[in-house]
Amino acid sequence: MTDWFDEKASQVDVGSVTAFGIPLTSRYSKARELAEMLSFANLAASRDIAHHLKEVFYDSNSCCCSFKFKGRLNLGDTAERELLATAEETISQFEWFGTVYHGGGTASDSYLPE
């Protein structure tokens, strides 16, 4: 019997997908991580800021999501603030310009195995 919640157990058959032109990758194909990134990409596209993103990667080892941007994105820019707000609404834990943030996301103790 597979332990779906084992650290390196793949939960979905696809560990990466492109949504709204953004490549999204979960290191160990974790369903929650992909769900958060898809939610992030959907919201970014609806806010017309998805074009600033080159890639989104969720490191399953550290439970932390990271972002690569197209072109230069500076702290305090309108696009940077909108992308940060979008990440805070959709991603549980992420690195943003050298600082780790905890956002809304879908992760909570109720979703994790005992």
N, CA, C and O of each residue as an XYZ file, in Angstrom:
456
protein
N       0.843     -1.170      0.000
C       0.000      0.000      0.000
C       0.896      1.245      0.000
O       1.861      1.322      0.761
N       0.579      2.187     -0.834
C       1.366      3.404     -0.958
C       1.045      4.373      0.162
O      -0.119      4.607      0.488
N       2.102      4.936      0.751
C       1.913      6.005      1.724
C       1.973      7.322      0.950
O       3.054      7.859      0.712
N       0.815      7.833      0.564
C       0.719      9.023     -0.274
C       1.384     10.246      0.337
O       1.755     11.179     -0.375
N       1.534     10.241      1.659
C       2.071     11.419      2.325
C       3.520     11.244      2.757
O       4.042     12.056      3.522
N       4.173     10.192      2.274
C       5.594     10.023      2.498
C       6.324     11.191      1.845
O       5.870     11.708      0.824
N       7.438     11.609      2.414
C       8.150     12.804      1.942
C       8.375     12.825      0.437
O       8.172     13.862     -0.194
N       8.784     11.721     -0.148
C       9.113     11.708     -1.579
C       8.082     10.956     -2.424
O       8.339     10.665     -3.592
N       6.926     10.642     -1.850
C       5.886      9.945     -2.603
C       5.229     10.905     -3.586
O       4.780     11.986     -3.203
N       5.175     10.516     -4.826
C       4.522     11.318     -5.859
C       3.015     11.163     -5.716
O       2.504     10.044     -5.689
N       2.294     12.291     -5.624
C       0.849     12.254     -5.424
C       0.071     12.461     -6.712
O      -1.109     12.120     -6.786
N       0.711     13.009     -7.709
C       0.081     13.227     -9.013
C       1.023     12.719    -10.094
O       2.229     12.611     -9.872
N       0.476     12.410    -11.256
C       1.306     11.884    -12.338
C       2.117     12.966    -13.041
O       3.123     12.667    -13.683
N       1.700     14.183    -12.928
C       2.394     15.284    -13.583
C       2.985     16.184    -12.512
O       2.250     16.746    -11.700
N       4.305     16.326    -12.500
C       4.958     17.161    -11.504
C       5.140     18.590    -11.955
O       5.488     19.467    -11.164
N       4.903     18.820    -13.240
C       4.992     20.186    -13.736
C       3.947     20.392    -14.823
O       3.548     19.463    -15.524
N       3.524     21.635    -14.933
C       2.485     22.008    -15.884
C       2.715     23.476    -16.238
O       3.304     24.221    -15.454
N       2.265     23.878    -17.383
C       2.301     25.287    -17.744
C       0.876     25.809    -17.706
O      -0.012     25.272    -18.369
N       0.666     26.855    -16.930
C      -0.663     27.456    -16.792
C      -0.533     28.958    -17.024
O       0.291     29.624    -16.396
N      -1.350     29.482    -17.925
C      -1.347     30.903    -18.239
C       0.040     31.377    -18.669
O       0.441     32.510    -18.402
N       0.768     30.470    -19.348
C       2.097     30.788    -19.858
C       3.208     30.680    -18.836
O       4.353     31.020    -19.134
N       2.895     30.212    -17.630
C       3.889     30.113    -16.556
C       4.197     28.633    -16.278
O       3.292     27.878    -15.921
N       5.454     28.210    -16.437
C       5.822     26.848    -16.035
C       5.762     26.719    -14.506
O       6.382     27.504    -13.789
N       5.015     25.729    -14.016
C       4.850     25.470    -12.589
C       5.405     24.086    -12.292
O       5.030     23.123    -12.961
N       6.287     23.958    -11.311
C       6.905     22.672    -11.012
C       6.916     22.402     -9.520
O       7.271     23.272     -8.725
N       6.519     21.178     -9.140
C       6.632     20.685     -7.775
C       7.734     19.633     -7.767
O       7.662     18.658     -8.515
N       8.753     19.819     -6.930
C       9.905     18.907     -6.913
C       9.479     17.440     -6.817
O       9.972     16.605     -7.576
N       8.574     17.119     -5.896
C       8.157     15.730     -5.702
C       6.707     15.488     -6.096
O       6.068     14.581     -5.563
N       6.184     16.274     -7.011
C       4.831     16.081     -7.559
C       3.764     16.050     -6.469
O       2.929     15.146     -6.445
N       3.787     17.014     -5.584
C       2.821     17.098     -4.498
C       1.555     17.815     -4.970
O       1.626     18.908     -5.531
N       0.416     17.201     -4.742
C      -0.866     17.735     -5.195
C      -1.138     19.120     -4.611
O      -1.553     20.019     -5.342
N      -0.913     19.310     -3.311
C      -1.172     20.590     -2.669
C      -0.316     21.696     -3.273
O      -0.795     22.807     -3.497
N       0.941     21.391     -3.533
C       1.843     22.393     -4.111
C       1.378     22.797     -5.505
O       1.354     23.982     -5.837
N       1.010     21.813     -6.317
C       0.508     22.128     -7.658
C      -0.797     22.918     -7.581
O      -1.012     23.843     -8.364
N      -1.669     22.553     -6.636
C      -2.935     23.274     -6.478
C      -2.682     24.733     -6.113
O      -3.338     25.629     -6.645
N      -1.735     24.977     -5.211
C      -1.425     26.352     -4.820
C      -0.853     27.138     -5.988
O      -1.237     28.284     -6.220
N       0.067     26.521     -6.721
C       0.670     27.217     -7.862
C      -0.352     27.482     -8.958
O      -0.323     28.543     -9.582
N      -1.254     26.537     -9.201
C      -2.312     26.759    -10.198
C      -3.229     27.899     -9.762
O      -3.631     28.726    -10.580
N      -3.554     27.938     -8.484
C      -4.374     29.023     -7.957
C      -3.652     30.356     -8.113
O      -4.255     31.357     -8.498
N      -2.362     30.361     -7.815
C      -1.558     31.573     -7.973
C      -1.555     32.032     -9.435
O      -1.797     33.205     -9.718
N      -1.284     31.112    -10.360
C      -1.228     31.458    -11.781
C      -2.578     31.966    -12.277
O      -2.636     32.929    -13.042
N      -3.650     31.333    -11.851
C      -4.998     31.758    -12.242
C      -5.279     33.184    -11.769
O      -5.766     34.014    -12.537
N      -4.970     33.459    -10.509
C      -5.216     34.786     -9.965
C      -4.299     35.831    -10.619
O      -4.731     36.948    -10.902
N      -3.044     35.465    -10.854
C      -2.113     36.390    -11.519
C      -2.600     36.726    -12.925
O      -2.523     37.876    -13.356
N      -3.101     35.721    -13.637
C      -3.623     35.964    -14.988
C      -4.852     36.857    -14.937
O      -4.998     37.761    -15.760
N      -5.740     36.610    -13.974
C      -6.959     37.425    -13.877
C      -6.632     38.873    -13.511
O      -7.404     39.782    -13.817
N      -5.497     39.085    -12.860
C      -5.068     40.438    -12.491
C      -4.132     41.051    -13.537
O      -3.614     42.153    -13.356
N      -3.926     40.317    -14.631
C      -3.094     40.761    -15.746
C      -1.649     41.037    -15.326
O      -1.041     42.015    -15.762
N      -1.107     40.159    -14.471
C       0.284     40.293    -14.049
C       1.089     39.014    -14.291
O       2.265     38.950    -13.932
N       0.471     38.004    -14.892
C       1.139     36.731    -15.139
C       2.324     36.883    -16.092
O       3.269     36.097    -16.032
N       2.281     37.871    -16.955
C       3.349     38.056    -17.945
C       4.687     38.442    -17.304
O       5.713     38.432    -17.986
N       4.699     38.778    -16.026
C       5.940     39.107    -15.321
C       6.671     37.851    -14.829
O       7.815     37.939    -14.382
N       6.021     36.689    -14.906
C       6.581     35.461    -14.337
C       7.233     34.585    -15.395
O       6.665     34.324    -16.456
N       8.430     34.144    -15.078
C       9.158     33.226    -15.953
C       8.937     31.783    -15.511
O       8.827     30.882    -16.344
N       8.872     31.565    -14.179
C       8.744     30.211    -13.640
C       8.351     30.271    -12.169
O       8.707     31.212    -11.459
N       7.608     29.250    -11.716
C       7.275     29.089    -10.303
C       7.676     27.663     -9.919
O       7.305     26.704    -10.596
N       8.428     27.533     -8.839
C       8.945     26.236     -8.406
C       8.654     26.036     -6.924
O       8.966     26.894     -6.098
N       8.051     24.894     -6.595
C       7.790     24.543     -5.192
C       8.793     23.477     -4.795
O       8.770     22.368     -5.328
N       9.664     23.805     -3.871
C      10.647     22.852     -3.377
C      10.008     22.024     -2.268
O       9.827     22.496     -1.146
N       9.678     20.805     -2.596
C       8.997     19.917     -1.649
C       9.859     19.622     -0.429
O       9.326     19.334      0.643
N      11.183     19.688     -0.570
C      12.065     19.443      0.577
C      11.897     20.511      1.643
O      11.784     20.195      2.827
N      11.879     21.759      1.236
C      11.796     22.864      2.194
C      10.374     23.395      2.357
O      10.136     24.297      3.160
N       9.430     22.840      1.596
C       8.038     23.310      1.622
C       7.967     24.804      1.338
O       7.209     25.540      1.971
N       8.776     25.235      0.369
C       8.852     26.652      0.062
C       8.809     26.867     -1.447
O       9.504     26.186     -2.201
N       8.003     27.800     -1.871
C       7.821     28.120     -3.278
C       8.733     29.300     -3.640
O       8.959     30.201     -2.832
N       9.247     29.268     -4.868
C      10.071     30.386     -5.331
C       9.610     30.812     -6.714
O       8.939     30.062     -7.423
N       9.978     32.022     -7.080
C       9.526     32.628     -8.328
C      10.715     33.164     -9.113
O      11.659     33.707     -8.539
N      10.661     33.006    -10.425
C      11.617     33.653    -11.319
C      10.807     34.610    -12.179
O       9.721     34.283    -12.658
N      11.365     35.802    -12.360
C      10.649     36.849    -13.072
C      11.265     37.124    -14.437
O      12.460     36.916    -14.650
N      10.431     37.592    -15.354
C      10.890     38.038    -16.658
C      11.332     39.489    -16.500
O      10.604     40.303    -15.932
N      12.487     39.805    -16.984
C      12.950     41.179    -16.871
C      13.252     41.555    -15.431
O      13.381     40.694    -14.561
N      13.361     42.821    -15.202
C      13.693     43.326    -13.873
C      12.415     43.691    -13.116
O      11.554     44.416    -13.616
N      12.326     43.169    -11.906
C      11.202     43.483    -11.035
C      11.801     44.039     -9.747
O      12.581     43.354     -9.086
N      11.457     45.241     -9.389
C      12.026     45.890     -8.207
C      11.035     45.937     -7.062
O       9.830     46.092     -7.264
N      11.569     45.798     -5.846
C      10.726     45.931     -4.663
C      10.035     47.287     -4.680
O      10.662     48.315     -4.937
N       8.756     47.273     -4.407
C       7.976     48.506     -4.362
C       7.289     48.864     -5.662
O       6.379     49.693     -5.677
N       7.723     48.238     -6.775
C       7.036     48.468     -8.052
C       5.587     48.008     -7.930
O       5.277     47.124     -7.131
N       4.720     48.596     -8.708
C       3.310     48.197     -8.692
C       3.165     46.709     -8.984
O       2.435     46.007     -8.284
N       3.856     46.222    -10.015
C       3.762     44.800    -10.382
C       4.276     43.911     -9.251
O       3.682     42.873     -8.960
N       5.370     44.311     -8.614
C       5.929     43.520     -7.512
C       4.934     43.438     -6.365
O       4.725     42.360     -5.808
N       4.323     44.544     -6.007
C       3.343     44.554     -4.906
C       2.132     43.694     -5.242
O       1.616     42.984     -4.379
N       1.671     43.753     -6.497
C       0.509     42.950     -6.909
C       0.852     41.460     -6.917
O       0.037     40.635     -6.503
N       2.052     41.112     -7.386
C       2.468     39.705     -7.388
C       2.629     39.193     -5.956
O       2.230     38.068     -5.655
N       3.201     39.995     -5.083
C       3.351     39.605     -3.675
C       1.985     39.379     -3.039
O       1.790     38.386     -2.339
N       1.049     40.272     -3.268
C      -0.301     40.114     -2.711
C      -0.951     38.834     -3.237
O      -1.643     38.136     -2.495
N      -0.728     38.530     -4.506
C      -1.290     37.317     -5.111
C      -0.679     36.081     -4.471
O      -1.388     35.118     -4.181
N       0.636     36.099     -4.249
C       1.303     34.969     -3.587
C       0.801     34.812     -2.159
O       0.575     33.692     -1.700
N       0.627     35.921     -1.458
C       0.148     35.848     -0.073
C      -1.247     35.247      0.015
O      -1.590     34.629      1.022
N      -2.045     35.418     -1.012
C      -3.401     34.870     -1.018
C      -3.445     33.388     -1.371
O      -4.395     32.696     -1.004
N      -2.430     32.890     -2.077
C      -2.549     31.553     -2.664
C      -1.462     30.553     -2.276
O      -1.676     29.348     -2.410
N      -0.319     31.006     -1.807
C       0.819     30.122     -1.542
C       1.085     30.061     -0.036
O       1.176     31.095      0.626
N       1.208     28.847      0.498
C       1.396     28.655      1.948
C       2.705     29.227      2.459
O       2.726     29.942      3.461
N       3.807     28.909      1.767
C       5.119     29.397      2.189
C       5.943     29.676      0.944
O       6.032     28.836      0.048
N       6.544     30.853      0.889
C       7.311     31.203     -0.304
C       8.431     32.183      0.028
O       8.377     32.921      1.012
N       9.441     32.161     -0.829
C      10.574     33.069     -0.702
C      10.347     34.233     -1.647
O      10.013     34.042     -2.817
N      10.533     35.451     -1.129
C      10.292     36.648     -1.929
C      11.429     37.632     -1.672
O      11.504     38.239     -0.603
N      12.297     37.785     -2.640
C      13.434     38.692     -2.536
C      14.225     38.468     -1.243
O      14.577     39.419     -0.545
N      14.499     37.194     -0.937
C      15.334     36.848      0.201
C      14.625     36.692      1.532
O      15.264     36.382      2.537
N      13.317     36.901      1.560
C      12.540     36.761      2.799
C      11.491     35.675      2.619
O      10.849     35.600      1.570
N      11.310     34.833      3.631
C      10.294     33.784      3.578
C       8.991     34.331      4.154
O       8.962     34.893      5.249
N       7.917     34.152      3.389
C       6.578     34.607      3.787
C       5.665     33.402      3.989
O       5.895     32.333      3.423
N       4.644     33.583      4.790
C       3.601     32.579      4.971
C       2.284     33.203      4.531
O       1.820     34.192      5.099
N       1.696     32.599      3.506
C       0.451     33.123      2.964
C      -0.721     32.224      3.277
O      -0.641     31.330      4.119
N      -1.820     32.483      2.574
C      -3.047     31.721      2.778
C      -2.910     30.289      2.317
O      -2.989     29.359      3.119
N      -2.703     30.110      1.020
C      -2.540     28.770      0.475
C      -3.636     27.813      0.874
O      -4.687     28.227      1.365
N      -3.394     26.543      0.665
C      -4.361     25.511      1.016
C      -3.854     24.622      2.136
O      -4.577     23.750      2.619
N      -2.607     24.843      2.551
C      -2.044     23.973      3.581
C      -2.556     24.373      4.955
O      -2.503     25.538      5.349
N      -3.034     23.407      5.645
C      -3.395     23.596      7.051
C      -3.273     22.242      7.709
O      -3.178     21.218      7.032
N      -3.276     22.236      9.007
C      -3.137     20.970      9.727
C      -4.246     19.984      9.356
O      -4.046     18.773      9.455
N      -5.400     20.477      8.936
C      -6.502     19.588      8.616
C      -6.244     18.810      7.328
O      -6.892     17.794      7.079
N      -5.294     19.283      6.499
C      -4.991     18.597      5.252
C      -3.833     17.624      5.390
O      -3.614     16.790      4.512
N      -3.099     17.723      6.471
C      -1.909     16.909      6.638
C      -2.232     15.671      7.456
O      -3.086     15.717      8.342
N      -1.549     14.552      7.165
C      -1.808     13.311      7.904
C      -1.336     13.451      9.349
O      -0.419     14.214      9.651
N      -1.973     12.711     10.214
C      -1.594     12.715     11.647
C      -0.268     12.039     11.822
O       0.229     11.937     12.944
